[in-house]
Amino acid sequence: MPPPNDLDAFFMPFSASRQFRKTPRLLASAEGMYYKTVDGRSILDGTAGLWCVNAGHCRPEITAAIADQLGVLDYAPNLQVAHPLAFDLANRLRAMTPPNLTQAFFTNSGSESADTAMKIARAYFHARGETERTILIGRARGYHGVNYGGISAGGIPNNKEAFGPLLPDTDHLPDTHDLTRNSFSRGQPEHGIDFADHLEVLIEKYGADRIAAVMVEPVAGSTGVLVPPVGYLERLRELCTQNGILLIFDEVITGFGRLGTPFGSDYFGVTPDIMALAKGLTSATIPMGAVMVTQEIQDAFMQGPEHLIEFFHGYTYSGHPAACAAAHATIDIYERDGLLTRATKLGQQWEDGLHALADCPHVIDIRNIGLMGAVELASIDGAPVKRAFNAFRAAFDKGVLIRTTGDTIALSPPLIIRRDEIDKLFSTLRAVLHEI
Ligand SMILES: Cc1ncc(COP(=O)(O)O)c(C=O)c1O
């Protein structure tokens, strides 16, 4: 594919686009663990695209399923009419997710799943006549996409600052990152169950009967792989149950095998009332998300005359046929190749390889869980973010795609990664850290 002549017209998302236009990094094709640049260089994908290409790139079975579906039924709405694949997929997700999560609502992205989850929580209480229960509690350093609900419940100042008044009735738990007590933890950090106790402060502040839901990522991914301390999620679950508050897990990253179990809830043994999914659902081949809820939540909506709409929410492309076909083919691969548990098999090598970077220059923390990892770097005085960005550019020049957030390098390769590719990822990173 030839490079475009003019890079000006595309208003790029979340990019340092002026820098990009000076030294473009253009990807032309992909297969398995590798991208290929427009000038023919192979780039090892250390980030599964954006935490999403869990099955590896350009799997022929997924491509064929999408093409076949588009030849049979290119589009059908799921509003008042519907198509069978969406029901089949909902049933499949019901069987895969924790047993209490039985109903699937389809979206087109993680942001839409997060906002849909929040709307379902509020509307559930509205349907039950608890109209005062509107407060949504997120967490500092939480990422729930970029729509107004998601940035309001989310905890990333840069994502909120320029966008005017946000959603009212939102508040936040503190984040769980604690370098003083937990630096260089392997897996779940030991200290920090107390961060969950802050929910009691918010319950005291607002009254339990005003809080609709608490929404957290089981592992905060986008702000640098913040692994929940031992007992933390259990404590949140306990406080939510005690106070009639819904617990929402945003599993957009932790869903579909990232931690070595099908979902983060399986890994931690903590079950939410609502689960937001996207990314790995189709291994990112076609945009798609889903929100899983309990039977009890759906039942609350099933009132009034039967000819009336029960939930005033949905998207033109909710459960798009091509996306459903992609999801089915993706889940077939996950099941056939054992990908949803593969991270468990690779976990020790991953952890050891990552933590061996502790002696490299600039490193102030290393964190890991499943096939997720983070290397936090000391910021350059007066130029936060620059050191990690330099690492990102140097790694790309050396043929490895990493992701950076603040001054943290985040890693999350496709779940098909081989052992020698793990070694290559970390040896390249070692060279990068010595170079920058
Ligand atoms: C936990 C979480 N929620 C939501 C999103 C938003 O997903 P999308 O970019 O598909 O809207 C992301 C994206 O990284 C995410 O990590």
The ligand as a MOL file (V3000), in Angstrom:
LIG
                    3D

  0  0  0     0  0            999 V3000
M  V30 BEGIN CTAB
M  V30 COUNTS 16 16 0 0 0
M  V30 BEGIN ATOM
M  V30 1 C -11.6280 -0.2390 30.3160 0
M  V30 2 C -11.9950 0.4660 29.0540 0
M  V30 3 N -13.2470 0.8950 28.8840 0
M  V30 4 C -13.6210 1.5210 27.7610 0
M  V30 5 C -12.7200 1.7410 26.7460 0
M  V30 6 C -13.1480 2.4730 25.5140 0
M  V30 7 O -13.2160 1.6260 24.4350 0
M  V30 8 P -13.3620 2.2340 22.9620 0
M  V30 9 O -12.0770 2.9070 22.6440 0
M  V30 10 O -13.6440 1.0090 22.1280 0
M  V30 11 O -14.5120 3.1600 22.9590 0
M  V30 12 C -11.4130 1.3050 26.8700 0
M  V30 13 C -10.4260 1.5210 25.8010 0
M  V30 14 O -9.2470 1.3210 25.9550 0
M  V30 15 C -11.0350 0.6660 28.0600 0
M  V30 16 O -9.7830 0.2480 28.2620 0
M  V30 END ATOM
M  V30 BEGIN BOND
M  V30 1 1 1 2
M  V30 2 1 2 3
M  V30 3 2 2 15
M  V30 4 2 3 4
M  V30 5 1 4 5
M  V30 6 1 5 6
M  V30 7 2 5 12
M  V30 8 1 6 7
M  V30 9 1 7 8
M  V30 10 2 8 9
M  V30 11 1 8 10
M  V30 12 1 8 11
M  V30 13 1 12 13
M  V30 14 1 12 15
M  V30 15 2 13 14
M  V30 16 1 15 16
M  V30 END BOND
M  V30 END CTAB
M  END
